C-alpha cells in the first residue's frame, strides 16, 4: 500500500473504472463468482474457453454444471508456466464501464493480500456462505474482520453477497437474518452503502442478471449494481501530492523531477511547494512519458520541471502550497498486524511510506480492536491478524496526510529490520501535537565538552548473556579497573534498574523490549555526559541491542557477549531461578520458555568456561586499549 502507484492503480484511478475486491472464507465462492462475471465469451481468450469446455474435470461433481472457478485456476496455471498474468487482478469491461477486480485468499490467517489490494479499491464484495451452520447465528468473525479492514482502508461501498442460496432453496428468512446481523454490526464502520444480494455464484443467480428463483428480492444483480454504483473521485479531489522518485537532467534546460501523482492534479504554471522545507516554485513543464501535457492527475507518472532552482531530491514530496501535509516524527495510526511474531511496543521497525523508509517504533499501543464487538480493549501486544490503534515515533520527520484524506500519503507499512518481512500495514489518523511543539534545546556545554573535561572518550559497554552467565560479575570487575585508572564510569545493572526506573515492568517480551529501550536511553544520556557506561542486562533480543547501538555515536557502542552454555548457567544458578523456571514457578524465563538471540557481530566474546571472571575483565580492558577507547578525549 505504500509502493509507487502501479499501472493497475492508474487504471483504477480512471473516472470510469471501478476497482473492487472479493473477500470471504475458503470455499465461500469468490473465484466462482468472478468466473461467472467473466463468462461472457468476449472477455475470454480462445485458449481459456477451450479449457472451460466439456468434460468431467470442468464440471461440478454434484450437479454437472460448469465450474467457473476453473477460469481463475487456468490463469494461475498460466502464471506458473511463466506467462505474464497477474492472478490477483482481472480487468474486464461492459458497455457501461470498466472494472478491475481482485480475488483475495480465503484462509483466515492471511489478511496480507486483502490489505494490499483493498488500499486501492473502491468497493468490496463480502461473500457469506448461507449454507454453513445456522444462519440465525449471523455472520462469522472472519466476515467481521474483512468488514473492519475494508472500513479502515477507506472502502465505503459494500456488497454483501449471500452465496449458495440454491442449497437452502432460496429461502428468504436465512438471507434476512444474515443481512440484519451484518447491518447492525456495520453501523459504526462508516460505510456509505451496503447492498445485500442473494446469489448462487455457481448457477449465476443474481450475478449478471436478476434471478426468477428469488421473486421476493427486487434489488439489482451484482453486475447491475457494479455498473451503477457511484465511483468516488477522492484521489483527484485531494490536494496535490507528488512523491519524488528521482531527479535527472535530460538536457541543459532544467532538472526533471519524476514521480507518480498520489493525489490531486497538477498543471503547467501551477505553484508547488516542497513539503519539508516549504520552498515554493512554479511548474515550468510537464510530461507523461515523452509527451508534453498541460495537466495530469492522480495515478499518472509524470516528469516536471520547475521555474526555480530549489532544493528537491528523491524522497521529497511536492505539494499544494496552501494544503501542505504534516511533516512530523510522531503520529497516531491504525495498525493491522500481519506477522507471526507479535508487535512489541518500543521495538524498532522500518517504516516505509511513498517517500522512503525510516526507522520507527510504536511508543504506545492505545488499544486492540475486538472485531466481533468493535470494543476497544487494553493490550500490550498485537498478535497476527489483530487490529490496533497506536502512537508511533520515527527517527526523522516524514510527510504524511491523514489516511482519510489520501490513501497513498496516509498509508505505510512496517518492516522487520532483520528479516525484511512486512509485518504491518498502517493508516495515519493524525499527527501528534507535541511533535511540532517540542524542539531540541541548544546547550553550550555539549557532549564534547563533557568528555573533554573528563579527559576520556564516552563509551557504552553492553554486557549481554543468559542469567547466571557472569555479566554482572565481569562488569563489576571491569568498572573497578577503570575507576582505578581515574576513569569516570557508571554501571546500569539489570536487577538494580528494576528496583526503580523499570519497577513497573514484568518479563513478557513486550516488557523486555521496553526495559531495554529505557536503559538504552539512560545509557545515551550518560554517554552524552562523557561517562563510560557499563550496561549489564540479559537483553535477549537482537533488535533491541541494535536499537541501543544505533542510539550511540560512532564507535561508542561495544557489545560484549558473555558466552556461557545454559547447562553451565543452570549449574551455577546463583539465585535458584533456573530450578524455579523449570518447575513452572517463573514464566517467560530466558533460555527456558523465552528465547535468547545470540549476538552475531559482538565486538568481544567471552567464553567463561575457559576464562575466569578476572581474565574476562582483562580481555575487555585490552580491547578498549587496543581500540583507543582509553586514550584522552
C-alpha positions in Angstrom: 0.0 0.0 0.0 3.0 2.3 0.1 4.6 1.4 -3.2 4.5 3.8 -6.1 1.2 3.8 -7.9 1.1 0.8 -10.3 -0.3 0.7 -13.8 -3.3 -1.2 -12.4 -3.9 1.5 -9.8 -3.6 4.1 -12.5 -6.3 2.3 -14.4 -8.4 2.1 -11.3 -8.0 5.8 -10.8 -9.7 6.4 -14.2 -13.0 8.2 -13.8 -15.0 5.4 -15.4 -13.2 2.4 -13.9 -14.4 0.7 -10.7 -11.8 -1.1 -8.7 -13.3 -3.8 -6.4 -12.2 -6.8 -4.5 -13.9 -10.0 -3.3 -13.2 -11.4 0.1 -14.6 -14.3 2.1 -13.6 -17.6 3.7 -12.2 -20.5 1.7 -14.9 -22.3 -0.3 -17.4 -19.4 0.0 -17.4 -18.9 -3.7 -15.1 -15.9 -4.5 -13.4 -17.5 -7.5 -16.7 -18.9 -8.8 -18.3 -15.5 -8.6 -15.5 -13.9 -10.6 -15.7 -16.7 -13.1 -19.4 -16.0 -13.6 -18.7 -12.3 -14.1 -16.2 -13.2 -16.7 -18.3 -15.8 -18.5 -19.1 -13.6 -21.5 -17.1 -15.2 -24.3 -15.9 -11.7 -25.5 -14.0 -11.4 -22.3 -12.1 -14.7 -22.5 -9.3 -15.9 -24.8 -9.9 -18.9 -27.1 -7.5 -20.9 -25.0 -9.3 -20.2 -21.8 -12.7 -21.0 -23.4 -11.2 -24.3 -24.6 -10.0 -25.1 -21.1 -13.6 -24.5 -19.9 -15.0 -26.8 -22.5 -16.9 -30.0 -21.9 -15.6 -32.8 -19.8 -15.9 -34.1 -16.3 -12.9 -32.2 -14.9 -14.6 -28.9 -15.7 -18.0 -29.8 -14.1 -19.3 -29.6 -10.5 -19.2 -33.1 -9.1 -22.7 -32.8 -7.6 -24.6 -31.2 -10.5 -22.5 -31.5 -13.6 -22.7 -27.7 -14.0 -19.8 -25.7 -15.4 -17.3 -24.8 -12.6 -16.4 -21.2 -13.3 -13.7 -21.2 -10.6 -11.7 -23.1 -13.2 -11.2 -19.9 -15.1 -9.0 -18.4 -12.3 -7.3 -21.8 -11.8 -6.4 -21.7 -15.5 -4.9 -18.2 -15.1 -2.9 -19.5 -12.1 -1.6 -22.4 -14.1 -0.5 -19.9 -16.9 1.4 -17.9 -14.3 3.1 -21.0 -13.0 4.2 -21.7 -16.6 5.8 -18.3 -16.9 3.0 -16.5 -18.7 2.9 -12.8 -17.5 -0.6 -12.7 -15.9 -1.4 -11.0 -12.6 -3.5 -13.7 -11.0 -4.6 -11.3 -8.2 -6.3 -8.9 -10.6 -8.6 -9.2 -13.6 -9.6 -6.4 -15.9 -12.9 -6.5 -17.8 -15.5 -4.1 -19.3 -19.1 -3.8 -20.1 -20.7 -1.1 -22.3 -21.4 0.9 -19.0 -17.9 1.0 -17.5 -14.6 -0.8 -16.9 -13.7 -2.9 -13.9 -10.6 -4.0 -12.1 -11.3 -7.0 -9.7 -9.0 -8.6 -7.2 -9.6 -12.0 -5.6 -8.1 -12.3 -2.2 -7.1 -15.5 -0.3 -9.8 -17.2 1.7 -7.9 -18.7 4.6 -8.4 -16.8 7.8 -4.7 -16.5 8.7 -3.8 -14.4 5.6 -5.0 -10.8 5.6 -1.8 -9.6 3.9 -3.2 -9.8 0.4 -6.5 -8.3 1.3 -4.7 -5.3 2.8 -2.5 -4.8 -0.3 -5.4 -4.8 -2.8 -8.1 -3.1 -0.6 -6.0 0.0 -0.3 -6.7 0.9 -3.9 -10.2 -0.5 -4.2 -13.5 1.5 -4.3 -15.8 -1.3 -3.3 -15.7 -4.7 -1.5 -17.8 -7.7 -2.2 -18.1 -9.7 1.0 -19.2 -13.3 0.4 -21.1 -15.2 3.1 -22.0 -18.8 2.7 -25.6 -19.1 3.8 -25.5 -22.9 3.8 -22.9 -23.0 6.6 -24.4 -23.7 10.0 -27.3 -21.8 11.5 -27.9 -18.5 9.6 -29.7 -17.2 12.7 -26.3 -17.0 14.4 -25.3 -14.3 12.0 -22.0 -13.5 10.4 -18.8 -15.1 11.4 -15.7 -13.4 12.9 -13.8 -13.6 9.6 -16.5 -11.6 7.8 -16.5 -9.1 10.6 -12.7 -8.8 10.3 -13.0 -8.3 6.5 -15.6 -5.5 7.0 -13.4 -3.8 9.6 -10.3 -3.9 7.4 -12.3 -2.6 4.4 -13.5 0.3 6.5 -10.1 1.1 7.8 -8.7 1.0 4.3 -11.1 3.6 3.1 -13.7 1.5 1.3 -17.1 3.0 1.6 -19.2 0.8 -0.7 -20.0 -2.8 0.3 -21.8 -5.6 -1.5 -22.9 -8.3 0.9 -23.2 -11.3 -1.4 -25.1 -14.0 0.5 -24.0 -17.0 -1.6 -25.2 -20.6 -2.1 -28.8 -19.7 -1.8 -29.5 -22.7 -4.0 -28.5 -25.0 -1.2 -31.4 -23.6 1.0 -33.9 -23.5 -1.8 -33.6 -19.7 -2.0 -35.4 -19.3 1.4 -35.7 -15.6 2.3 -35.6 -16.0 6.1 -31.9 -17.0 6.4 -30.9 -14.3 4.0 -32.8 -11.6 6.0 -31.2 -12.9 9.3 -27.7 -12.5 7.9 -28.4 -9.1 6.4 -29.9 -7.8 9.7 -26.9 -9.1 11.7 -24.4 -7.5 9.3 -26.1 -4.2 9.1 -26.3 -4.0 12.9 -22.6 -4.8 13.2 -21.5 -2.4 10.4 -23.5 0.6 11.5 -20.4 2.0 13.2 -18.0 1.4 10.3 -18.8 4.4 8.2 -19.9 2.7 5.0 -21.9 4.9 2.6 -23.9 2.0 1.2 -24.4 -1.7 1.9 -26.1 -3.6 -0.9 -27.2 -7.1 0.2 -27.8 -9.5 -2.7 -28.9 -13.2 -2.5 -26.9 -15.2 -5.1 -25.8 -18.6 -6.3 -22.4 -18.0 -7.7 -22.3 -21.5 -9.2 -25.6 -21.2 -11.0 -25.4 -17.4 -11.7 -28.5 -16.3 -9.9 -28.4 -12.6 -9.4 -24.8 -12.4 -10.5 -25.1 -10.9 -14.0 -28.8 -10.7 -14.3 -31.9 -10.9 -11.9 -33.0 -14.5 -11.0 -36.5 -15.7 -11.2 -35.7 -18.0 -8.2 -35.7 -15.0 -5.9 -39.1 -13.4 -6.5 -39.1 -11.9 -3.1 -35.9 -9.9 -3.9 -36.4 -6.8 -6.1 -32.9 -5.3 -5.9 -30.1 -5.3 -8.6 -27.9 -8.2 -9.6 -24.2 -7.9 -8.7 -23.2 -6.7 -12.1 -26.1 -4.3 -12.4 -25.0 -2.8 -9.1 -21.4 -2.6 -10.1 -22.3 -0.8 -13.3 -24.3 1.9 -11.5 -22.6 2.4 -8.1 -21.0 5.9 -7.8 -17.2 5.9 -8.2 -15.6 8.1 -5.7 -13.1 10.7 -7.0 -11.2 11.2 -3.8 -7.8 10.8 -5.3 -8.4 13.5 -7.9 -10.2 15.8 -5.5 -7.5 15.6 -2.8 -4.7 18.3 -2.5 -1.8 17.8 -4.9 0.8 15.3 -3.8 3.8 14.1 -5.8 6.3 11.8 -4.0 9.6 12.5 -5.8 11.1 9.3 -7.1 14.2 10.6 -8.9 15.9 13.7 -10.3 17.5 13.8 -13.8 18.7 16.3 -16.3 17.6 15.2 -19.8 19.3 18.4 -21.2 20.6 21.8 -20.1 17.1 23.3 -19.8 16.5 22.2 -16.3 16.1 19.3 -13.8 13.4 16.7 -14.5 11.5 15.7 -11.3 9.8 12.4 -11.8 7.2 10.6 -9.7 3.7 9.3 -9.7 1.0 11.7 -8.6 -0.5 10.4 -5.3 -3.3 13.0 -5.1 -4.9 15.9 -6.9 -4.0 17.4 -10.2 -1.1 19.5 -11.5 -0.9 22.0 -14.3 1.8 23.9 -16.1 2.1 27.3 -14.3 0.7 25.9 -11.0 2.6 26.7 -7.8 4.1 23.8 -5.8 6.0 23.6 -2.5 8.5 21.1 -1.1 6.7 19.6 1.9 9.6 19.6 4.3 11.2 23.0 3.5 8.2 24.9 2.3 10.1 26.4 -0.6 7.7 27.3 -3.5 8.2 27.4 -7.2 6.1 27.1 -10.4 5.7 24.2 -12.8 7.5 25.1 -16.0 6.9 22.0 -18.0 5.0 18.7 -17.6 5.4 15.4 -19.4 3.8 12.0 -19.4 6.5 9.8 -20.9 7.9 11.8 -23.7 4.7 13.7 -24.4 4.3 17.2 -23.2 0.9 17.8 -21.4 -0.8 20.8 -19.8 -2.3 18.9 -16.9 -2.1 15.5 -15.1 -4.0 13.8 -12.2 -3.7 11.2 -9.6 -2.3 7.9 -10.7 -0.2 9.4 -13.6 3.6 9.0 -13.7 5.0 12.4 -14.7 8.2 14.3 -15.3 8.0 18.0 -14.5 10.5 20.9 -14.3 10.3 23.9 -12.1 10.8 27.6 -12.9 13.3 28.0 -10.0 16.4 26.0 -8.8 15.1 24.9 -5.4 16.4 22.0 -3.3 14.5 18.9 -4.3 15.7 15.3 -4.2 14.4 11.8 -4.2 12.3 11.2 -1.1 10.9 14.7 -1.0 7.3 15.5 -1.8 5.9 18.3 -3.9 2.6 19.5 -2.6 0.0 22.2 -2.9 1.4 25.3 -1.1 -1.9 26.1 0.6 -2.6 22.5 1.7 0.6 21.0 2.8 0.8 17.7 4.6 2.1 17.3 8.2 5.8 16.9 8.4 6.2 15.0 11.7 8.1 12.4 13.6 5.2 11.4 15.9 1.7 10.4 14.8 -1.2 8.1 15.7 -2.3 5.4 13.4 -4.4 2.2 13.0 -2.3 -0.9 12.6 -3.2 -4.3 11.0 -0.6 -6.7 12.3 0.3 -9.5 9.8 3.4 -11.2 11.3 3.6 -14.5 13.3 5.7 -12.7 15.9 3.7 -10.1 17.9 4.0 -6.4 17.7 6.2 -5.2 20.6 6.0 -1.5 21.5 9.4 0.0 21.8 10.9 -2.3 19.2 12.5 -0.7 16.2 10.9 -1.4 12.8 11.5 0.1 9.3 8.6 2.4 8.4 8.0 2.7 4.6 5.9 5.4 3.1 5.6 6.6 -0.5 8.6 8.9 0.0 11.1 6.4 1.6 12.0 4.4 4.6 12.9 5.5 8.2 13.3 3.7 11.5 10.3 3.9 13.8 8.8 2.3 16.9 5.4 2.0 18.4 5.6 4.2 21.5 2.2 3.5 22.9 -0.4 0.8 22.0 -3.6 2.6 22.8 -6.0 -0.3 22.3 -6.7 -3.5 20.4 -9.9 -3.6 18.4 -12.3 -6.5 19.1 -13.6 -7.3 15.6 -16.7 -9.1 16.9 -17.9 -6.3 19.2 -15.9 -3.3 18.0 -14.9 -2.7 21.6 -11.5 -1.1 22.4 -9.6 -3.5 24.6 -6.4 -2.7 26.5 -3.4 -4.6 25.1 0.4 -4.7 25.4 1.0 -6.5 22.1 -0.8 -7.3 18.8 -0.9 -10.8 17.5 -1.3 -11.9 13.9 -4.4 -10.5 12.2 -5.2 -8.3 15.1 -6.0 -4.6 14.6 -4.9 -1.8 17.0 -4.5 1.9 17.4 -1.1 3.2 18.4 1.2 6.2 18.7 4.4 5.9 16.6 7.7 7.8 16.6 10.1 7.9 13.7 13.8 8.8 13.8 13.3 11.7 11.4 10.3 13.7 10.2 8.2 12.4 7.4 5.5 14.0 5.3 2.1 12.3 5.9 -1.6 13.0 5.5 -4.5 11.5 7.4 -5.4 8.3 5.6 -9.0 9.5 5.2 -7.6 12.4 3.1 -5.2 10.4 1.0 -4.7 6.7 1.0 -1.3 6.9 -0.7 0.3 9.5 1.6 -1.5 8.4 4.7 -0.6 4.7 4.3 2.6 2.9 5.4 4.0 -0.5 6.1 6.2 -1.7 8.9 9.1 -4.0 8.1 11.2 -6.2 10.3 14.7 -4.9 10.5 16.3 -8.3 10.4 14.1 -10.5 8.1 12.9 -7.6 5.8 9.4 -9.1 6.0 6.4 -6.8 6.0 4.8 -7.1 9.5 2.1 -4.5 9.5 0.0 -2.1 7.4 -0.7 1.3 8.9 -3.2 4.1 8.3 -2.3 7.5 9.7 -5.0 9.1 11.8 -3.4 12.4 12.9 -0.1 14.0 13.7 0.6 14.3 17.4 0.6 17.9 18.5 3.7 17.5 20.7 5.7 16.6 17.5 5.6 20.2 16.3 5.7 21.8 19.7 8.8 20.2 21.1 12.3 21.1 19.8 15.9 20.3 20.8 17.3 22.9 23.1 20.8 24.0 22.1 23.2 23.8 25.0 26.7 25.4 25.2 28.1 22.6 27.3 27.7 19.7 24.9 28.9 16.0 24.9 32.3 17.0 23.5 32.8 19.5 26.4 31.8 16.9 29.0 34.2 14.3 27.6 37.0 16.8 27.3 36.6 17.8 31.0 36.9 14.2 32.0 39.8 13.5 29.5 38.1 10.4 28.2 36.1 9.1 25.3 32.5 8.3 26.2 31.7 4.6 25.6 28.8 2.2 26.3 30.0 -1.4 27.2 26.9 -3.6 26.7 27.3 -6.9 28.5 24.7 -9.5 27.3 24.2 -13.1 28.1 22.0 -15.6 29.9 21.1 -15.3 33.5 24.0 -16.7 35.5 26.5 -16.3 32.7 28.6 -13.8 34.8 27.6 -10.5 33.2 27.3 -8.5 36.4 30.4 -10.1 38.0 32.6 -9.3 35.0 31.1 -5.8 34.5 31.8 -5.0 38.2 35.5 -6.0 37.8 35.8 -4.0 34.6 34.4 -0.9 36.3 36.8 -1.3 39.3 39.7 -1.5 36.9 38.6 1.6 35.0 37.9 3.5 38.2 41.4 2.7 39.5 42.7 4.4 36.3 40.8 7.5 37.1 38.0 6.9 34.6 34.5 8.3 35.1 32.1 5.3 35.0 28.7 4.1 35.9 27.1 0.7 35.8 23.5 0.1 34.9 22.7 -3.4 36.2 19.5 -5.3 35.2 18.4 -6.2 38.7 19.2 -2.8 40.2 17.4 -0.8 37.5 14.2 -2.9 38.0 14.1 -1.6 41.6 13.5 1.9 40.3 13.3 3.1 36.7 11.8 -0.2 35.5 10.0 -1.4 38.5 6.7 -1.3 36.6 7.9 -3.8 34.0 7.5 -7.6 34.0 9.2 -10.2 31.9 6.9 -10.6 28.9 8.5 -10.0 25.5 6.8 -6.6 25.3 8.1 -5.6 28.8 11.6 -6.8 28.0 11.6 -4.6 24.9 10.5 -1.6 26.9 13.1 -2.5 29.6 16.0 -2.3 27.1 14.6 0.8 25.4 14.6 2.8 28.7 18.0 1.6 29.7 19.4 2.4 26.3 18.0 6.0 26.6 19.6 6.3 30.0 22.9 5.0 28.7 22.8 7.5 25.9 22.3 10.4 28.4 25.2 9.2 30.5 27.4 8.9 27.4 26.4 12.5 26.5 27.7 13.4 29.9 31.1 12.0 29.0 30.9 8.8 31.0 32.0 5.2 30.3 28.7 3.3 30.8 28.7 -0.4 31.6 25.3 -2.0 30.9 24.7 -5.5 32.3 21.4 -6.8 31.0 20.3 -10.2 29.6 18.9 -8.1 26.7 17.8 -11.3 24.8 16.6 -9.7 21.5 19.0 -8.6 18.7 16.5 -5.9 17.6 16.8 -4.1 21.0 20.6 -4.4 21.2 20.7 -3.0 17.7 18.4 -0.2 18.9 20.9 0.6 21.7 23.8 0.6 19.3 22.1 2.9 16.8 21.4 5.4 19.6 25.1 5.9 20.4 27.8 7.9 18.5 30.2 6.3 16.1 32.4 3.6 17.7 30.9 4.4 21.1 29.0 1.1 21.5 30.7 -2.2 22.3 28.6 -5.4 22.5 30.3 -7.9 24.9 28.8 -11.4 24.7 29.2 -13.5 27.8 29.1 -16.8 26.1 28.2 -19.3 28.8 26.3 -22.5 27.9 22.9 -22.8 29.5 24.0 -26.0 31.2 26.7 -24.2 33.0 24.3 -21.3 33.9 22.0 -23.9 35.4 24.8 -25.5 37.4 25.8 -22.1 38.8 22.2 -20.9 39.3 23.2 -18.4 42.0 19.7 -17.2 42.6 17.9 -20.6 42.2 16.0 -19.1 39.2 16.5 -21.9 36.7 15.2 -24.6 39.0 12.1 -22.5 39.7 11.6 -21.8 36.0 11.8 -25.4 35.1 9.3 -26.2 37.8 6.9 -23.7 36.2 7.1 -21.2 39.1 8.6 -18.5 36.9 7.2 -17.7 33.5 8.9 -16.1 30.5 12.4 -17.1 31.8 15.1 -16.6 29.2 16.6 -19.9 27.9 13.7 -21.9 29.3 10.4 -20.6 27.9 11.6 -17.3 26.4 14.2 -17.1 23.7 17.7 -15.7 23.8 19.0 -14.4 20.4 22.8 -14.9 20.2 24.8 -11.9 19.1 26.1 -12.2 15.6 28.6 -9.3 15.5 29.7 -8.7 19.1 32.9 -6.8 19.5 34.0 -9.0 22.3 33.1 -12.6 23.0 34.0 -14.1 26.4 33.9 -17.8 26.9 33.5 -18.2 30.6 34.1 -21.9 30.5 37.8 -21.2 29.7 38.2 -17.8 31.3 37.9 -16.7 34.9 36.0 -13.5 35.7 39.3 -11.7 36.2 40.7 -12.9 32.9 37.4 -11.9 31.1 37.6 -8.4 32.6 41.3 -8.1 31.5 40.2 -9.1 28.0 37.7 -6.2 27.9 40.3 -3.7 29.1 42.7 -5.0 26.5 40.1 -4.5 23.8 39.4 -0.9 25.0 43.1 -0.1 25.0 43.7 -1.6 21.5 40.9 0.4 20.0 41.9 3.7 21.6 38.9 4.0 23.9 41.0 4.7 27.0 43.1 7.5 25.5 42.2 11.1 26.3 39.2 12.7 24.6 
